Amino acid sequence: QVQLVESGGGLVQAGGSLRLSCAASGRTFSRYAMGWFRQVPGKERASIAAISWNGQKTYYSDSVKGRFTISRDNANNTVYLQMNKLKPEDTAVYYCNSEPRPYGLGYDLMRIGQTSGSWGQGTQVTVSS
């Protein structure tokens, strides 16, 4: 069972930047595609970025493309989300997760939200206007 701990959220003004981190443990992190999701009250959790197991492929939702960058450090079992040019509509709780099967590209995680099923506590991002 994978354990996920998100961090790096906070309060930032519109146009600012934040870098989120997700530390994973409990399985061989480097074999699994990873992704970031976000959720606002009253809405379903939505995928926004994914990265393949080897870091060579990335996917982004239209809402964050060009502003957010996902990356991973397999040596430290961590996936990152660099968020630039933040907007008030980026305000949400951000979560990370992995695909359930190894050596994936992250496409299914992005397209249908296919994950391992274990969620961390998330990290709150609040963007003020």
C-alpha positions as CSV (number, residue, x, y, z in Angstrom):
1,Q,0.0,0.0,0.0
2,V,1.4,3.4,-1.0
3,Q,1.5,6.3,1.5
4,L,1.4,9.8,0.1
5,V,2.2,13.1,1.9
6,E,1.6,16.3,0.1
7,S,3.1,19.6,1.2
8,G,4.0,23.1,0.0
9,G,0.6,24.7,-0.2
10,G,-0.3,28.1,1.2
11,L,-1.7,31.5,0.6
12,V,-0.4,33.4,-2.4
13,Q,-1.4,36.4,-4.4
14,A,-2.6,36.1,-8.0
15,G,0.3,35.9,-10.3
16,G,2.5,34.3,-7.7
17,S,4.1,30.8,-7.6
18,L,4.1,27.8,-5.3
19,R,5.9,24.5,-5.5
20,L,4.1,21.4,-4.2
21,S,5.8,18.2,-3.1
22,C,4.4,14.7,-2.7
23,A,6.5,12.2,-0.8
24,A,5.6,8.6,-1.5
25,S,6.5,5.5,0.4
26,G,5.3,1.9,0.6
27,R,6.1,0.8,-2.9
28,T,8.7,1.1,-5.5
29,F,8.0,4.7,-6.4
30,S,10.1,4.8,-9.5
31,R,8.0,2.2,-11.3
32,Y,4.7,4.2,-11.2
33,A,3.3,7.1,-13.1
34,M,2.2,9.9,-10.8
35,G,-0.2,12.7,-11.0
36,W,-1.7,15.7,-9.3
37,F,-5.3,16.3,-8.6
38,R,-7.3,19.2,-7.1
39,Q,-10.6,19.5,-5.4
40,V,-12.8,22.4,-4.5
41,P,-15.8,22.1,-2.2
42,G,-18.8,20.7,-3.9
43,K,-16.9,19.4,-6.9
44,E,-15.2,16.2,-7.7
45,R,-11.5,15.7,-7.5
46,A,-10.0,16.4,-10.9
47,S,-6.7,15.4,-12.5
48,I,-4.5,18.3,-13.6
49,A,-1.1,16.8,-14.3
50,A,0.6,13.5,-14.7
51,I,4.1,12.2,-15.3
52,S,5.2,8.8,-16.6
53,W,7.1,6.4,-14.5
54,N,10.4,7.4,-16.0
55,G,9.6,11.1,-16.3
56,Q,9.7,11.2,-20.0
57,K,6.0,11.9,-20.6
58,T,3.8,14.5,-19.1
59,Y,0.2,15.5,-19.4
60,Y,-1.7,18.6,-18.3
61,S,-5.2,19.7,-18.2
62,D,-6.1,22.7,-20.3
63,S,-6.7,24.8,-17.2
64,V,-3.1,24.6,-16.0
65,K,-1.2,23.9,-19.3
66,G,1.6,26.5,-19.7
67,R,1.5,27.5,-16.1
68,F,2.2,24.3,-14.1
69,T,5.0,21.9,-14.4
70,I,5.1,18.4,-13.0
71,S,8.4,16.7,-12.3
72,R,9.7,13.8,-10.3
73,D,12.8,12.8,-8.3
74,N,12.9,9.0,-8.3
75,A,15.9,8.9,-6.0
76,N,14.0,10.7,-3.3
77,N,10.5,9.2,-4.0
78,T,9.0,12.6,-4.6
79,V,6.9,14.2,-7.3
80,Y,6.6,18.0,-7.6
81,L,4.2,20.5,-9.0
82,Q,5.6,23.9,-9.9
83,M,2.7,26.3,-10.1
84,N,3.4,29.7,-11.8
85,K,1.1,32.6,-12.7
86,L,-1.5,31.4,-10.1
87,K,-5.1,32.5,-10.5
88,P,-7.9,32.7,-7.9
89,E,-9.6,29.8,-9.7
90,D,-6.5,27.6,-8.8
91,T,-7.7,27.7,-5.1
92,A,-8.3,24.1,-4.1
93,V,-6.9,21.2,-2.0
94,Y,-4.2,19.5,-4.0
95,Y,-3.5,15.8,-3.9
96,C,-1.1,13.4,-5.6
97,N,-1.6,9.8,-6.5
98,S,-0.1,7.0,-8.6
99,E,-1.4,4.8,-11.3
100,P,-2.2,1.3,-9.9
101,R,0.0,-0.6,-12.3
102,P,3.7,-0.1,-12.9
103,Y,5.5,1.3,-15.9
104,G,2.6,3.5,-17.0
105,L,2.7,6.8,-18.9
106,G,0.1,8.5,-16.7
107,Y,-2.4,8.8,-19.5
108,D,-5.1,6.7,-17.7
109,L,-4.5,8.7,-14.6
110,M,-5.2,11.9,-16.5
111,R,-8.0,10.6,-18.7
112,I,-10.1,8.6,-16.3
113,G,-8.6,9.3,-12.9
114,Q,-7.3,5.8,-12.5
115,T,-5.3,5.7,-9.3
116,S,-4.0,3.4,-6.6
117,G,-6.9,4.3,-4.4
118,S,-4.8,5.6,-1.5
119,W,-5.1,9.3,-0.9
120,G,-3.0,11.6,1.3
121,Q,-4.4,14.5,3.3
122,G,-3.8,17.0,0.5
123,T,-2.4,20.5,0.8
124,Q,-4.5,23.6,0.6
125,V,-3.6,26.3,-2.0
126,T,-5.4,29.6,-1.7
127,V,-4.9,32.3,-4.3
128,S,-6.1,35.8,-3.5
129,S,-7.1,38.3,-6.1
